[in-house]
Amino acid sequence: MKDFFWWESLIGIPPQPGIEISLVGAGGKTTFLFLLAQEAASRGFRTAVSTTTHIYYPTAAQSRFIVTDQNPKKIEEALESCNLVTVGTPAESGKLSAPSETMFQYLQNTAEIILLESDGAKCLPIKVPRKGEPVLRNPKIILAVCGISCLGQPLEKICHRPELAEEMLHVTGDHCLTPEDIAKLLFYSYGKTGNQIIFVLNQADTEADQILAAQTAEILLQLGASQAVIVSAHKKYLRKFF
């Protein structure tokens, strides 16, 4: 990863002290979150990963230090050791839930970069949020993620909360998603939060995926998005639209 800097290519600005970024949507956003966190930490930035909802416990390869007892000393030790710590409260099903507000405030004063998982999607490639979702604090940037694998697939099989998507698109659950459908679901779900939004079309691992993702990105811009990005972490591929 040393020869490819996701931060500057994706976000347009280098990591900076105090920046808070929320990842919402579906389609590999947790994996992508830890990719960004590891890269920021490797560049010397004190980086904290947490959640406003729930997140699976990271693997040792994703984050060596996980603090679940909200002990500030342990957080400081982790940041001093490797610039990366994951902080949360133990929850059911092998997950962490949000830390306390006091701990959030401590992270804001201690970490230089905070990356938050702010949405859940049941491991599906696309999501339509219900009222009250995503759960946002006050992030500088929101990355709205979708897995491009949902294209051409029946809505009822690949969407979290398909009934909301059916209502939004005026289709039935057996409808197979097109680039236009994906763009509409993403933009009308996340495009009007009032924050800086970057739409991330993730997991575009093949040339065919990248062509369909480019069509989706162009439609997002037509709908009013300021920028969209096609990415494949596996291929170290990134193409930006704005």
Secondary structure, 3 states (H helix, E strand, C coil): CCCCCHHHHHHCCCCCCCEEEEEEECCCHHHHHHHHHHHHHHCCCCEEEEECCEEECCCCCCCCCEECCCCHHHHHHHHHHHCEEEECEECCCCEEECCCHHHHHHHHHHCCEEEEECCCCCCCCEECCCCCCCCCCCCCEEEEEEEHHHCCCEHHHHEECHHHHHHHHCCCCCCECCHHHHHHHHHHHHCCCCCEEEEEEECCCCHHHHHHHHHHHHHHHHHCCCCEEEEECCCCEEEEEC
